[in-house]
Amino acid sequence: MSKTFTSRPAVTRGRGRGNQLNAQPVNRPLGRARTPGTMEGMENSRVGGATGNSTDLAPGVQATPAERRLTYQGGYSVIPPDEKKRQQIVQIAQKEEKSLQEHRQRNTQTSFNYVGTVGGGQVSQQESRSHLVQSSPNKVQRQLQQQQRKSFVKQKEEEDIVKHKAKQRAVAETNERREQEEATSQQQRWDEQKRRTNDAFLRRLENKAKKQGAVNSQGPPQTVQTWETQETEEREENSDEFVQRMGAASTSDAEENSVDYAGLSVEQRRRLTTLNVMFPQYPVDFIRGILEQTNFSLDAAATVLGE
């Protein structure tokens, strides 16, 4: 291994313009100029320098190690390695390595056997490791668990929605049944009221007809007029006048509509007019046909038309 030394401080200090003590050119050779020799001459010079057998030094002057090792080869100087220093470095390295090995041997842990006591001594080491693996899932297991939780939450929400829909459906069905029952009862009340009104009207007509027939057959009755009898007669007269007006109006309408009353008696015409007033939604020909089918019975025809 070769090494090139830098300029020594003593040499560097003497260089420059301001140095009057050593005004020498910088490129002055350090030693005498020698012609380059062969490899054998170089070895001889190196050996001679190492042993101190150089003839360049004055007698009585001891050669320094640097001067013994330094050899000039023309354009450069060769300094061979210092074997003594190398041996010292090798010895230091061996000593430190030996110290390291001794330190490792002193601090090396001895082998031991540990019986697992995880879980209070009731769980073995293998079971503890299995539990650790299961309790520390990887990414895929975490995703699966998260997906299971989401599925559970979604299923619970769907069940709640189904229950809510069933509850609302039951409420809607109950409301619909109640509305149907109310509509049915209202229709029944309306039919009952209509039937009562028709029965009352028919009774008044029949009573009037009977009364007129009795008056025509027996003559004017000799009765004592009381306040109640007079009020009843006035009420009946008012109702009779209303019936007559309605009958006249219906008769005029029928005549305007060119209804044929041919072949009917006065009583049959009166019954036809009465039914036309009671059921104006039916045409007169239809009412006449019903009367003819019921043998001109006013009650039977009114029952058929009221159904």
Beta strands, then each sheet from edge to edge (+ up, - down):
strand 1: 71-72
strand 2: 77-78
sheet 1: 1+ 2-
end
